[in-house]
Every structure is written in structure tokens, then in C-alpha cells.
Amino acid sequence: MTTTEFLTLIAETAAQVKSYRLGGSAADGTSDCIGLIIGALKRGGISWPGIHGTNWAWRNAVKDTAAVSSAADTVPGDLLFKAYDPGDAGYALPSRYNSSKDRKDYYHVGVVTAVDPLRITHCTSGGIKTDTKIGQWKYRAKLKYLKDEPAAPAAESKEKDAALTRAAISEALESARAIRENAEKLEQTLSTALKE
């Protein structure tokens, strides 16, 4: 799977997610942060080979890891991670990683879907979100399961970013329309029931 294919699958998978659920991977309309990535890979025919978790992903499913401080440090398709250091409030590294030299708790992951402007797609307690600033995203990495693609010229890259963003927005609008139609039907049904 290429990075471009992965980004298309991320947009399709994100459009299916209606709510957050720990352990979800979009198949039933629910997802968590790593589930968004696992769901996209599954759509592309790639099975997730390990634990459903961001700490496992950081330690086993990525390569070319580095710290990030700005959007310039990223490219579309990068996974971005938030992490706690030992002693930080919220630090909760699972005990299965006690033997790991890396003691950071990588507690959240998202996908860079565009860089100009920056768009980081991720799933959190409110569902699918898009961040436009680096903020607390501290580390980037590449998924091991993606084929390297030759770098596109900047203009072509911007066009692809814009097309992927438009596709994701289109799918989200379609989902919102369907939800609104269902709500209107339910309202009519309830109004009719109250009149009877």
C-alpha cells in the first residue's frame, strides 16, 4: 500500500466513524485513535499484526521516528504521537513494556493528512477530529507497512493534499446529511405519535 492509498483509506475510514470506543477500528462505526489506522490498513488488505494500542504501534509498527516541533517536520502519511514521560501527570505505560528501554507512554496517535495547511486527523473521545497545529504532538514516524513513494513536487503535493481534504469533507458532509435526514424522520414519527 502506498502513502497516497493509505491517506485515501484514512479519509474513508474516518467518514465511517460515528463515535469513540476504546478498542474500535471503525468496522461498527466506532473507533479509538489507533483503531482509525488499523481500520484503514484493514480496508487496504493489511492485517494489524499485534496489540491494539499506541504503545505497541510505536515500538513495533513504525520506522524513521523523530521528534517534531513544527509542520515543516512532517509529510502527509506520517503518524504523529503524543507521549508522556515518566513522572508526568497521566503517565500510564502498560506493564507489558516494563522491559522496554523506551520508557515513554505514547498515549495518542494521529495521521498527517495535509501539511499546507497542516491537518492531523485523529479519533478521540469526541470522535474524529482534525488538528491544525502541532500543539502536544511530540513525535512522528512512518508506518512500516507502507511502500515508499517518490516525493511529489510541492505543487503536486499541495493538489493531492487538497483533493484528499475535499474528499474527507465531502464524506463527512454526506454522513451529516444522512444523520439529519434520520433525525427529521424520527422527529416526524414522534410528532405523529404525540398527536395520536
N, C-alpha and C positions, 0 to 999 in steps of 0.2 A: 504494500500500500504506500502510495506517495503522500507527501505532506498535503498537497492540494486535495487529494481524495479524503484524507483524514479530516481536513477542515470542513469539507462538504458534509461528511458524516457527523461531525460535531454539530453543525447547524441543524441537520435533520433530527438528530437525537435530542438536542435542546428544545426543538419545537414540539417534541412529544412529551416532554416533562411538564406535568401539571402541578406537582408538589414535591417537597423534600421528604425523603425517607432514608434513614440510615440503612445501608446495605442495598438500596435500589440501584438499578442500572438501566432505567428508562423503559424496560420491556412492559411494565404495567403502568407507565405514566408517572412513576416516582423515581427519584434518583438522589444520590448524595454526590459529593464532589468527584470522587474517583469513579463513581458509577457512570457519570457522564462520559468519561474517557473509555471505560470498559464497554459501555453500550455502543459507542461509536466504533470501537475496534470490532465488536461482535457483528455489527452491521456490515463491516468490511470483510468478514470471514476469518477474523483473528481471535482465537480464544485467549482469555486472560489466564496466564499460567500459574498464578499464585494467589495470595491473600487479597481480599477486597479491602485495601487500605492504603493510605497515602504514604505511611512509613515503609511499607513493603515496596510500593512503587519506586520511591526514591532510592532504596537500597538495591533493587533488583531489575527494574524495568526501564531505567533511563541511562543515558550516557552524556558526555560533554557537559557536565554540571559546572555551574559558576554562580557567583553572587551577581545580583542585579541592583542598579541604583537609578536607572532611567530607561525609558522606552528604547533608547538607542542600543541598549544591551540585548534587545530581543529581536526575534523574527517570527513571522506567523508560523504556527505549529509548535512553538516552544511550550513546554509545560512550565508554569510558574508555581512555586511553592511558598507557603507561609510556614514559619517554623519558630518554635520556642527553644531557647537554650535552657540547660539545667538551671534550676533556681528561679526561672521566670514564672510569674503567675500563669496558671493554665498548663504548665508543663505536665505531660502525662504520657511519656514514652512507654508503650506496651512492654511488658516484661520479656516477651519473646525476643526483644532486641537488646537484652542485657549484655550480650557478648559483642555487640557491635562497637567498633571504635568510634563511630559517629554517634554522639550522644544527643543530637538534636531531635526534637519531636516535630516532624513535618506533618502538621495537623490539617492543612488545606491545600488544594491544588486547583488550578485553572488552566485554560488554554489561551495563548495569544492568538486571536483570530484576525487581528489587523494591528499595524504599527503606526500608521499615519492617516487618521488619528489612532491612538492606542485603544485597543478593545481586548479585554481579558474576560472570556466567558467562563462562568463557573456556576456551580449549584450549591446553594447554602440554604439555611432554614426558611427563607422566603421563596425558594425555588430558583429558577435560572436568573442570574444577574450578570451585568456587564460592567466591569470597572474600566475607567478611562485614565486612571493614574496608577503608578507603581505602588504608592502607599506602603502597605505592610508586606507586599510580595517581595521576598528576600532572595530567592534562588530560581535559576532557570535550568532546564535540562531538555534533552531531546529523547523522545521515545525510541527505544531500541528496535521497535517493530516497523519503523517507517524507513522507506528507501530514500537515500539522499537524492535530491533533485538539483540540477544545475541552477545556480542563482539567476533569477529573472532580472532584467534591467529594472531600475527603480520605477519607471513609468508603468511597465507591465505589472510589476508587483502591486502598485497602487490600484491599478484597474482590477486585478484579481481580488485584493482586499475589499474594494468597493462592491464587486459582484457578490462576494461571499456575505458581506454585511447586508446587502439588499435582499439576498435570498433568505437569510435568517430573519430579517424584519418582515418579509412577506409571509413566511411561515408562521411567525408569531401573530401577525395580524389575522391570518386565516383562522388560527386557533382561537383568538379573541372573538372573532365573528361567530364561530360555532358556539362558544360559551354563551355569548349574548343571545343568540337565537334560542338556545336551550333554556336560558333564564326567562326569556319572553314567553315561551311555550308554557313553562312552569307557572309563571305569573297568571297567564290566561286560565290555565286549569284550576288554579287556586281561587281565582276570582269567580269562576263559574261555580265551583263547589261552595263558596260562601253565599252565593245568591240562591242556591237551592235550599 
